[in-house]
């Protein structure tokens, strides 16, 4: 659609409302895709069915999208392999025997720390942090909702602050395509202005240190602390935790090494992959390809360790990997539907329409907060921060340069808004994956997380207003 109108927001709105009302994320995303293509097909519901199926399949025609879907399955295989190797149990035992994690607060701090130090890709962050921390949260009676919040608040937020990962490569590529001089310098200059990402990380840390349990989170924490119930009655966990947490074998002792080495390999391989795919230029590397390579290298190293220790045979490793990959098929389906919803939103011009309407409502004197709010609205309604960056960076950065203003704060406002909207949206893939990693009910995660996201969002708006006033 060349001239987007208000109907362009109907598909994401339908998906969001249905997700909250029915708690059926798959059907809600599928309904949003169907409505979007029904609008494109002249409001023909039957034509929309065929078009929806065809366009959803077409999502996989993009190499980047296919890499993301495949990466999801491989990370499932990796997590299951780490569990069966005894690596996770060994790591937890290592922490507990040295009394590093022996209280509820320290269990929460561990989840926060893992979310901060594993910064190569947000999905990897939440899945690894969830896998390691979930047993400790259950043991020390901390709610699954708190786990989902902590890993969600540190995943995308820390990834957006690091230039040498999939997120950095993606945004540097956009800046290069805009002809921005010294794109890396502009990105680095934006880091201290990325107020929402910084605030989200610090607010999450504050909730751990001072046990700030607001509203629904407070009720969830009291439930788990008083009764030991990790979920509310009738709650529907996003994933069967037994699939990704198989019993470790008893042929070898539980060793932390079996978890630490693959994770280190994965972290190291990310910049290596960017360097190779970028032909010596990290900024030009393919983020999706590098992430997939990194996870495959981590899985290979886990296999090698187990084979050397004679903890598993190749046949057993294959079956464990396939079981783990199968456990994340629901996640792969959600990602596929989320990407399909993003495609139809792009076809309808949802992002540009939201940007146009919001820009007309707010006065131009608050330009930086405006960029933040517009980005937040686009990310919330589309469920994708990367899609938001693709829409807002070509608007915000050239506008700043044209006005003779430094581009870094405007880049930061666009990035911060995208993270905030993605963090608060129930149809965001990162939010959904956090629910899966914590094995908690998705809508319960959204409800308990929202007050903290709102606080960080308000702090970000105030920060951008102060910076704008000083320009």
HUFENCOR-V33301 format. One record per pair of residues at least 6 apart in sequence whose C-alpha atoms are under 8 Angstrom apart, sorted by sequence separation. I is the first residue (numbers start at 0). J is the second residue. D is the distance in whole Angstrom. If there is no record, write none. Layout:
# HUFENCOR-V33301
i = <I/I>
j = <J/J>
d = <D/D>
This chain:
# HUFENCOR-V33301
i = <17/18/37/40/58/59/81/82/94/95/99/100/117/118/136/137/158/161/162/205/206/222/223/274/277/278/305/306/344/363/378/399/400/421/424/425/434/435/17/37/40/58/117/136/159/160/175/222/223/273/274/276/277/306/399/422/423/434/158/159/174/212/273/276/277/361/378/421/422/18/37/100/158/162/273/275/276/378/397/421/17/18/34/37/114/133/136/273/274/377/396/399/431/434/33/36/37/113/114/171/219/270/273/358/396/15/171/219/272/273/276/14/34/133/272/273/276/374/396/13/14/33/36/113/114/132/302/374/395/396/14/33/36/113/171/358/395/430/14/272/273/357/425/13/14/129/272/374/425/13/33/110/129/271/272/392/395/12/32/110/270/354/10/11/269/272/353/354/425/10/110/129/162/268/269/272/370/392/424/9/10/110/128/391/423/10/109/269/353/354/10/162/268/269/353/9/10/107/125/162/268/370/388/423/9/106/124/125/267/388/423/266/350/7/265/268/349/106/107/125/264/265/388/423/106/124/160/387/422/265/350/6/122/264/265/349/385/103/106/121/160/264/384/419/120/121/263/383/384/114/120/261/262/103/110/114/118/160/261/264/384/102/103/121/159/261/344/350/384/419/103/111/115/120/378/382/383/0/107/110/111/114/115/118/119/156/157/261/351/370/374/378/382/91/110/114/118/156/157/260/261/341/350/374/375/376/377/378/380/155/156/260/340/341/367/371/374/375/378/379/107/111/115/341/367/370/371/374/375/378/379/382/87/114/118/156/157/258/370/371/373/374/375/377/378/379/382/87/91/119/120/156/257/368/371/372/375/376/379/380/382/383/415/119/120/337/341/367/371/375/379/381/382/383/118/119/120/153/370/371/374/375/378/381/382/152/153/257/379/78/152/257/379/74/78/153/152/412/78/149/148/251/251/408/250/251/250/248/404/145/144/144/145/142/142/141/142/242/243/142/242/141/142/140/141/243/140/242/142/143/140/142/143/239/141/142/238/140/337/371/137/337/238/337/111/137/368/111/368/334/333/368/108/367/368/367/108/183/365/367/107/367/366/330/365/104/104/164/168/330/164/163/164/163/172/171/172/171/130/168/130/168/167/168/168/169/168/169/163/168/163/165/166/165/164/165/165/165/119/118/117/119/82/83/82/83/85/93/79/82/83/84/85/79/82/83/84/89/90/91/78/79/82/83/88/89/90/78/79/88/89/90/85/86/88/89/75/85/86/87/90/84/85/86/90/85/86/87/120/86/87/119/85/86/84/85/86/81/81/237/238/236/237/238/240/236/239/238/237/238/236/237/236/237/235/236/237/234/235/236/234/235/230/230/192/193/173/177/192/77/194/80/170/174/189/193/194/173/188/189/192/193/196/67/70/74/77/81/173/177/188/189/192/195/66/70/73/77/80/84/185/186/189/190/193/194/195/66/69/73/76/80/185/189/193/196/64/195/196/63/67/70/77/186/195/63/66/73/84/215/216/215/216/214/213/80/83/214/213/213/80/79/80/79/76/77/79/80/76/79/75/76/78/76/77/73/76/75/76/203/75/202/74/75/72/73/75/72/75/199/71/72/199/202/72/159/71/72/199/198/198/71/72/71/195/198/195/198/156/68/155/195/194/195/194/68/68/194/194/152/151/192/64/155/58/151/151/55/58/55/58/151/150/55/54/148/147/147/147/147/146/147/144/143/143/144/143/148/147/144/148/144/148/145/144/32/129/133/28/35/126/130/25/29/32/36/122/125/126/129/130/25/28/32/35/39/121/125/128/129/24/28/31/35/127/122/126/25/29/32/125/28/35/11/10/11/10/8/7/7/7/8/7/3/3/7/8/0/2/3/0/1/5/0/3/4/3/15/12/11/11/11/8/28/24/19/18/18/15/15/15/14/22/22/19/18>
j = <23/24/43/46/64/65/87/88/100/101/105/106/123/124/142/143/164/167/168/211/212/228/229/280/283/284/311/312/350/369/384/405/406/427/430/431/440/441/24/44/47/65/124/143/166/167/182/229/230/280/281/283/284/313/406/429/430/441/166/167/182/220/281/284/285/369/386/429/430/27/46/109/167/171/282/284/285/387/406/430/27/28/44/47/124/143/146/283/284/387/406/409/441/444/44/47/48/124/125/182/230/281/284/369/407/27/183/231/284/285/288/27/47/146/285/286/289/387/409/27/28/47/50/127/128/146/316/388/409/410/29/48/51/128/186/373/410/445/30/288/289/373/441/30/31/146/289/391/442/31/51/128/147/289/290/410/413/31/51/129/289/373/30/31/289/292/373/374/445/31/131/150/183/289/290/293/391/413/445/31/32/132/150/413/445/33/132/292/376/377/34/186/292/293/377/34/35/132/150/187/293/395/413/448/35/132/150/151/293/414/449/293/377/35/293/296/377/135/136/154/293/294/417/452/136/154/190/417/452/296/381/38/154/296/297/381/417/136/139/154/193/297/417/452/154/155/297/417/418/149/155/296/297/139/146/150/154/196/297/300/420/139/140/158/196/298/381/387/421/456/141/149/153/158/416/420/421/39/146/149/150/153/154/157/158/195/196/300/390/409/413/417/421/131/150/154/158/196/197/300/301/381/390/414/415/416/417/418/420/196/197/301/381/382/408/412/415/416/419/420/149/153/157/383/409/412/413/416/417/420/421/424/130/157/161/199/200/301/413/414/416/417/418/420/421/422/425/131/135/163/164/200/301/412/415/416/419/420/423/424/426/427/459/164/165/382/386/412/416/420/424/426/427/428/164/165/166/199/416/417/420/421/424/427/428/199/200/304/426/126/200/305/427/123/127/203/203/463/130/203/203/308/309/466/309/310/310/310/470/216/216/219/220/219/220/220/222/322/323/223/323/223/224/223/224/326/224/326/228/229/227/229/230/326/229/230/326/229/426/460/227/427/329/428/203/229/460/204/461/428/428/463/204/463/464/464/207/282/464/466/207/467/467/432/467/207/208/269/273/435/270/270/273/273/282/282/283/283/243/281/244/282/282/283/284/285/285/286/281/286/282/285/286/286/286/287/289/290/266/266/266/269/243/244/244/245/247/255/242/245/246/247/248/243/246/247/248/253/254/255/243/244/247/248/253/254/255/244/245/254/255/256/252/253/255/256/243/253/254/255/258/253/254/255/259/255/256/257/290/257/258/290/257/258/257/258/259/257/258/434/435/434/435/436/438/435/438/438/438/439/438/439/439/440/439/440/441/439/440/441/440/441/439/440/407/408/389/393/408/294/411/298/388/392/407/411/412/392/407/408/411/412/415/287/290/294/297/301/393/397/408/409/412/415/287/291/294/298/301/305/406/407/410/411/414/415/416/288/291/295/298/302/407/411/415/418/287/418/419/287/291/294/301/410/419/288/291/298/310/446/447/447/448/447/447/316/319/450/450/451/319/319/320/320/319/320/322/323/320/323/320/321/323/322/323/320/323/323/324/451/324/451/324/325/323/324/326/324/327/451/324/325/452/455/327/414/327/328/455/455/456/330/331/331/455/458/456/459/418/331/418/458/458/459/459/334/335/462/463/422/422/463/338/429/335/429/430/335/338/336/339/433/433/339/339/433/433/434/436/437/437/439/437/437/438/439/439/444/444/443/447/444/448/447/447/336/433/437/333/340/432/436/332/336/339/343/429/432/433/436/437/333/336/340/343/347/429/433/436/437/333/337/340/344/436/432/436/336/340/343/436/340/347/340/340/344/344/344/344/347/348/349/349/347/348/352/353/346/348/349/347/348/352/348/351/352/352/380/380/380/381/382/380/426/426/425/425/426/424/425/426/426/441/442/442/442>
d = <7/5/5/7/7/5/6/7/6/6/7/6/8/7/7/8/7/6/7/7/7/6/5/6/5/7/6/7/7/8/5/6/6/6/7/7/6/8/8/6/6/8/6/7/6/8/6/8/8/8/5/8/4/8/5/8/8/5/6/7/6/7/5/5/7/7/8/8/6/5/7/8/8/8/7/7/6/6/8/8/5/8/8/5/6/8/7/7/6/6/5/7/6/6/8/5/8/7/7/6/8/7/4/7/8/7/7/8/7/6/8/5/7/7/8/7/7/6/6/7/5/6/7/8/6/8/7/8/6/6/8/6/6/6/7/7/7/8/6/7/6/6/8/7/5/7/4/7/7/6/6/6/8/8/8/7/7/8/6/7/8/6/8/6/6/7/7/8/6/4/8/7/8/8/6/7/8/6/8/8/7/6/7/6/7/8/7/8/7/7/6/7/7/5/6/8/5/8/5/7/5/7/7/8/8/7/7/7/8/7/6/7/5/8/5/7/8/6/7/6/7/6/7/7/6/6/6/6/7/6/8/8/7/7/5/8/8/7/8/5/8/6/5/7/8/5/8/8/6/8/8/8/6/5/7/6/7/8/4/8/7/6/7/6/7/7/7/7/6/7/6/6/6/6/8/8/6/8/7/7/7/5/7/6/7/8/7/6/7/7/6/5/6/7/6/6/5/4/8/7/6/6/7/8/8/8/7/8/8/8/7/8/8/8/8/5/8/4/8/4/8/7/6/7/6/6/5/5/5/5/5/6/8/8/7/7/8/8/6/8/7/5/7/7/5/8/8/6/8/8/7/7/7/7/6/6/6/6/7/7/5/6/8/5/6/7/7/6/4/4/5/8/4/7/7/6/7/7/7/8/7/7/8/8/7/6/6/7/8/8/6/8/8/7/7/8/7/7/7/6/8/7/8/8/8/6/6/7/8/7/7/7/8/6/5/6/8/7/6/5/6/6/8/5/6/6/5/6/8/6/6/5/7/7/8/7/8/8/8/7/8/8/8/7/8/7/6/7/8/6/7/5/7/6/6/7/6/8/7/8/6/6/7/7/7/6/7/7/8/8/7/6/8/8/7/6/7/8/8/7/8/5/8/7/6/8/7/6/7/6/8/7/7/4/7/6/7/7/6/8/7/7/8/8/6/6/5/7/8/6/6/6/7/5/7/4/7/4/7/8/6/6/6/6/6/4/4/8/7/8/4/8/7/6/7/8/7/4/5/7/7/7/6/5/8/8/6/8/7/4/6/8/7/4/7/8/8/7/6/6/5/8/5/8/6/7/7/6/6/8/5/6/4/6/7/4/6/8/5/7/6/8/7/8/8/8/7/7/6/8/8/8/7/8/4/5/8/7/5/6/6/7/6/6/7/6/7/7/8/8/8/8/8/5/6/5/7/5/7/7/7/7/6/7/7/7/7/6/8/7/8/8/5/5/6/7/8/7/8/6/7/7/8/8/7/7/6/8/7/7/5/5/8/7/8/7/8/8/7/8/6/6/6/7/7/7/8/8/4/5/7/6/7/7/7/8/4/5/5/8/5/7/7/8/8/6/7/4/6/8/8/7/7/7/6/8/7/7/5/5/8/7/7/6/6/7/6/7/7/6/7/7/7/5/5/7/7/7/8/7/7/8/8/8/7/7/6/7/7/7/6/6/7/5/7/8/5/6/7/5/6/8/7/6/7/7/6/7/6/7/8/5/6/8/7/8/8/6/8/8/8/7/8/6/7/7/7/7/7/5/8/6/6/5/6/7/7/6/8/5/8/7/7/7/8/7/5/8/8/7/6/7/7/8/8/8/7/8/7/5/6/6/5/6/5/7/8/6/8/7/5/8/7/7/8/7/6/8/6/5/6/8/7/7/7/7/7/7/8/6/6/7/7/6/6/8>
